[in-house]
Amino acid sequence: TECVGIGRATAHALVDASGADKVVGILKRKPEAVPTVVPRVSLEMARRAAEQLLQVEKFEQTKIDLLDLLAGRGFPSSLIDACVRKFGVHGPKRIRRDPFTLLMHQMPGCGFLRVDSLYQDLGLPLDRLKRQAICVWHVMRSDMSGSVWFKREWVEKRLSELVNGRVRTDKAIAMAVRARMVETKVVNGVEWIATGDDARDERDVAKHLERIIEGSHRTDAAGWVDLTEIPADDPISEHQRHGLERATV
């Protein structure tokens, strides 16, 4: 390993003077001895080299600890280096304490199911409030119906299927809202919940649609869907019907 201020020629001189098996140890543990062995290396250079080598040593152990923690779980190989860059030497301890750190920081290959599997294997409490908040987000994120907004009762039911222990829906939703993972709204007395990303995307679409309508200088709703023509048993939700009414008036 080349260090700042110590090039290949100087490194060879250090090896010749101290031996290949000792030179790195001397640089790391006794940098003040280096200038007496190789005068071309100043004490400042030796200390900087020692600091750099100690950092590399720490990260080597960090990578070993991360590999031991994450290997064989389906995570991509790039995750180890990404964790070192993001969390430094504290990565293994931080992830063991809270695996959902990987999900919240959007680390590569860290979806809910994979991270939650690690969480459970580490023996962490399944009814922990933070896990419940993330589960609220996950049940909507993983739904394949195409819906953006979900009734609170549906979310509660799905949450109870994932949480072993006391389900704290109110606090879980409140925590998810504070983290901007989800948003809530009440329509005609019914509470609806959506992931934060989907709710924000929906607002953006509505704004663009409003500009299009204003720019067309329409005087009526010709060409737009007539809500009276949508059958009562159509799978469109009450919330979606309400959104169409607002968009096409």
C-alpha atoms as one frame of an Amber mdcrd trajectory, in Angstrom:
protein
   0.000   0.000   0.000   1.411   3.381  -0.991   0.945   6.218   1.494   0.866
   9.966   1.005   4.447  11.234   0.703   5.925   7.752   0.455   6.416   6.598
  -3.101   7.616   3.317  -4.497  11.351   4.117  -4.161  11.024   5.219  -0.541
   8.891   2.177   0.246  11.613  -0.090  -1.149  14.182   1.726   0.984  12.038
   1.108   4.078  11.713  -2.590   3.225  15.464  -2.891   2.704  16.164  -1.196
   6.037  13.497  -2.878   8.201  12.428  -6.032   6.400   9.231  -6.719   4.500
   7.582  -8.365   7.495   8.216  -5.439   9.855   8.000  -2.245   7.816   4.201
  -1.799   7.977   4.175  -2.460  11.724   6.914   0.104  12.310   5.097   2.687
  10.206   1.818   2.139  12.078   3.135   1.758  15.632   6.462   3.621  15.746
   6.448   6.361  13.101   9.018   8.376  15.085  11.589   5.630  14.396  11.233
   5.806  10.616  13.411   8.923   9.975  16.326   7.266  11.810  16.063   4.269
   9.482  15.388   6.135   6.220  16.415   9.814   6.552  14.552  10.828   3.395
  11.278  10.263   5.320  10.509  13.160   7.663   8.729  12.655  10.982   5.658
  14.459   9.599   5.552  12.130   6.567   5.909   9.082   8.796   3.068  10.202
  11.071   0.792  10.880   8.108   1.609   7.445   6.718   0.887   5.859  10.102
  -2.504   7.570  10.282  -3.392   6.431   6.772  -2.354   2.834   7.439  -4.356
   2.739  10.674  -7.423   3.978   8.798  -6.995   1.251   6.190  -6.597  -1.301
   8.975  -9.829  -0.170  10.619 -11.762  -0.339   7.365 -10.374  -3.795   6.607
 -11.837  -5.062   9.884 -15.047  -3.138   9.187 -15.401  -4.884   5.825 -14.820
  -8.261   7.459 -17.507  -7.507  10.066 -19.956  -6.336   7.386 -19.288  -9.406
   5.275 -19.946 -11.629   8.274 -23.212  -9.775   8.923 -24.551  -9.524   5.357
 -23.114 -12.432   3.376 -25.501 -15.091   2.087 -28.591 -12.895   2.434 -28.991
 -11.789  -1.173 -27.449  -8.342  -0.742 -25.302  -7.135  -3.680 -21.510  -7.214
  -3.336 -21.430  -3.417  -3.764 -23.231  -2.978  -0.424 -20.085  -3.551   1.663
 -18.170  -0.625   0.140 -21.325   1.512   0.132 -21.738   0.933   3.882 -18.095
   1.827   4.552 -18.491   5.071   2.598 -21.771   5.942   4.326 -21.214   4.818
   7.911 -17.440   4.345   8.259 -16.198   2.054  10.996 -19.525   2.352  12.841
 -21.420   0.525  10.069 -21.530  -3.006  11.536 -22.617  -1.817  14.987 -25.204
   0.549  13.555 -26.713  -2.098  11.280 -26.823  -4.725  14.030 -28.676  -2.272
  16.250 -31.093  -1.205  13.503 -30.967  -3.024  10.134 -33.640  -0.658   8.788
 -30.858   1.935   8.623 -30.029   0.286   5.289 -33.559   0.830   3.996 -33.886
   4.405   5.253 -30.602   5.402   3.586 -31.637   3.660   0.347 -28.538   1.489
   0.249 -28.188  -0.710  -2.874 -30.267  -3.891  -2.884 -31.873  -3.137   0.480
 -35.613  -3.662   0.061 -37.988  -4.224   2.953 -38.194  -8.017   2.815 -34.437
  -8.523   2.692 -33.744  -6.043   5.481 -36.640  -7.298   7.604 -35.324 -10.850
   7.283 -31.982  -9.650   8.689 -33.867  -7.768  11.433 -35.728 -10.902  12.489
 -32.651 -13.138  12.326 -30.866 -10.749  14.693 -33.631 -11.377  17.212 -34.832
  -7.778  17.378 -38.388  -7.096  18.670 -41.041  -7.577  15.981 -43.403  -5.051
  17.591 -40.829  -2.263  17.756 -42.518   1.003  16.807 -40.031   1.904  14.070
 -40.572  -1.473  12.420 -44.337  -0.937  12.578 -43.960   2.480  10.911 -41.885
   0.955   8.116 -44.400  -1.879   7.770 -47.154   0.728   7.206 -45.107   2.070
   4.295 -44.252  -1.403   2.998 -47.798  -2.808   2.807 -48.832   0.041   0.502
 -45.589   0.071  -1.451 -45.859  -3.656  -2.206 -49.573  -3.610  -3.157 -50.088
  -4.489  -6.818 -53.628  -3.143  -7.244 -52.459   0.145  -8.743 -54.093   2.173
  -5.969 -52.364   5.200  -4.476 -54.560   5.740  -1.423 -55.683   3.018   0.985
 -58.304   3.036   3.703 -56.909   3.036   7.216 -58.779  -0.205   8.031 -56.969
  -2.001   5.195 -53.594  -0.750   6.413 -54.382  -1.811   9.977 -55.290  -5.318
   8.855 -52.109  -5.737   6.826 -50.013  -4.300   9.657 -51.423  -6.826  12.125
 -50.334  -9.629   9.769 -46.704  -8.501   9.945 -46.397  -7.528  13.601 -46.202
 -10.115  16.359 -47.191  -8.346  19.541 -49.010  -5.149  20.345 -49.937  -3.247
  17.193 -49.753   0.528  17.712 -51.328   1.801  14.536 -51.784   5.434  15.593
 -48.189   5.869  16.706 -46.811   3.881  13.774 -48.645   6.043  11.240 -47.651
   9.224  13.082 -43.990   8.173  13.015 -44.206   7.314   9.312 -45.771  10.717
   8.605 -42.996  12.518  10.520 -40.442  10.601   8.459 -42.322  11.657   5.284
 -42.709   7.996   4.358 -46.509   8.263   4.249 -49.241  10.896   4.042 -52.803
  10.839   5.310 -56.002  12.653   4.419 -59.662  12.474   5.346 -62.331  12.402
   2.610 -66.002  12.386   3.614 -65.060  11.228   7.088 -62.906   8.349   5.847
 -59.160   8.343   6.553 -56.911   7.432   3.622 -53.186   6.681   3.672 -50.604
   6.695   0.866 -46.841   6.401   0.603 -45.198   9.807   0.595 -43.712   9.336
  -2.871 -47.029   8.287  -4.437 -48.930  11.139  -2.773 -46.398  13.684  -4.004
 -46.438  12.200  -7.516 -50.224  12.391  -7.553 -50.122  16.079  -6.615 -47.622
  16.758  -9.378 -49.877  15.035 -11.940 -52.872  17.035 -10.708 -50.959  20.294
 -11.066 -49.909  19.438 -14.632 -53.467  18.445 -15.489 -54.782  21.719 -14.091
 -52.351  23.710 -16.225 -53.382  21.745 -19.319 -57.048  22.440 -18.639 -56.428
  26.132 -18.027 -54.304  26.377 -21.157 -56.961  24.824 -23.353 -59.473  27.607
 -22.520 -62.245  25.051 -22.372 -65.730  26.288 -21.595 -67.147  22.847 -20.807
 -66.025  19.375 -19.909 -66.388  17.962 -23.443 -63.903  15.218 -24.118 -63.452
  14.383 -20.448 -64.866  11.387 -18.653 -68.491  11.689 -17.539 -68.651  10.315
 -14.013 -72.331   9.442 -14.417 -71.297   6.900 -17.052 -69.044   4.982 -14.631
 -70.975   1.956 -13.288 -71.573   1.824  -9.549 -69.792  -1.535  -9.340 -66.676
  -0.284 -11.151 -63.506  -1.071  -9.125 -62.648   2.636  -9.024 -62.409   3.640
  -5.357 -64.419   6.356  -3.662 -61.247   8.401  -3.289 -60.416   8.030  -6.994
 -63.943   9.041  -7.955 -63.614  12.122  -5.778 -60.278  12.967  -7.455 -61.868
  12.674 -10.923 -64.657  15.032  -9.912 -62.128  17.651  -8.834 -59.978  17.198
 -11.939 -62.753  17.436 -14.540 -64.975  20.211 -13.197
